[in-house]
Amino acid sequence: MRESFIAVQKNGDGDIMAFKTSSGRVLQYDQALQEVQSGSIQGVNVFKGKDGDSYIRGDADGDPTNNLDNLPMF
């Protein structure tokens, strides 16, 4: 079974810097981005922003409680 993100670390500006997975691993943003792109993490996808950079976002499921910004902090 693929992992999912269960918590996040944010910087002082509120930007997500790291993720905690369902197996307890802590992934820095760039490492998490690679794992999402490879299909190792469920419930999220990668999109290209207007600035041309790639970003992680939660799959659209209509449930705001599991949005990445709403995950608990660790």
HURA-V965335 format. One record per backbone hydrogen bond with DSSP energy under -0.5 kcal/mol. NH is the residue of the N-H (numbers start at 0). CO is the residue of the C=O. E is the energy in kcal/mol with one decimal. If there is no record, write none. Layout:
# HURA-V965335
nh=NH co=CO e=E
nh=NH co=CO e=E
This chain:
# HURA-V965335
nh=2 co=39 e=-1.4
nh=5 co=19 e=-3.0
nh=6 co=19 e=-1.2
nh=7 co=71 e=-2.5
nh=8 co=17 e=-2.4
nh=10 co=14 e=-2.3
nh=13 co=10 e=-1.9
nh=16 co=8 e=-3.4
nh=17 co=8 e=-1.4
nh=18 co=26 e=-2.6
nh=19 co=6 e=-2.6
nh=20 co=24 e=-2.8
nh=21 co=3 e=-2.0
nh=23 co=20 e=-2.1
nh=26 co=18 e=-2.9
nh=26 co=24 e=-0.5
nh=28 co=16 e=-2.2
nh=31 co=27 e=-2.8
nh=32 co=28 e=-2.7
nh=33 co=29 e=-1.8
nh=34 co=30 e=-2.0
nh=35 co=31 e=-2.6
nh=36 co=32 e=-2.3
nh=37 co=33 e=-1.7
nh=38 co=35 e=-1.2
nh=39 co=34 e=-2.3
nh=40 co=34 e=-0.7
nh=41 co=2 e=-3.4
nh=44 co=56 e=-2.9
nh=46 co=54 e=-2.5
nh=48 co=46 e=-0.6
nh=48 co=52 e=-3.1
nh=51 co=48 e=-2.2
nh=54 co=46 e=-2.8
nh=56 co=44 e=-2.6
nh=58 co=42 e=-2.6
nh=60 co=58 e=-0.7
nh=63 co=61 e=-0.7
nh=65 co=62 e=-1.3
nh=66 co=63 e=-1.4
nh=69 co=66 e=-1.5
nh=70 co=66 e=-0.5
nh=70 co=67 e=-1.2
nh=71 co=5 e=-0.6
nh=73 co=7 e=-1.4
